[in-house]
Amino acid sequence: MSGSESKVRISDVIPNFIDSAVNFMASTQAFREYLHKSPRIDVTPSGLSDDKARHYFERLTYYRDIYRPVDRRR
């Protein structure tokens, strides 16, 4: 590596990876609910810390707002 390249440590990347995984879990759950493939549940996925559980429910709420049935009466 030249002096201008920076080294990326795995410990710097893992928090972003975990946040992305939690986000993906929330979007998947909301989409499955939208497709009626899963009941609407408000249970924390196992293995999440309290901080990540809060993040999960914030993202789940966000995705539930996106994946709402369209009102076709208009």
Secondary structure, 3 states (H helix, E strand, C coil): CCCCCCCCCHHHHHHHHHHHHHHHHHHHHHHHHHCCCCCCCCCCCCCCCHHHHHHHHHHHHHHHHHCCCCCCCC
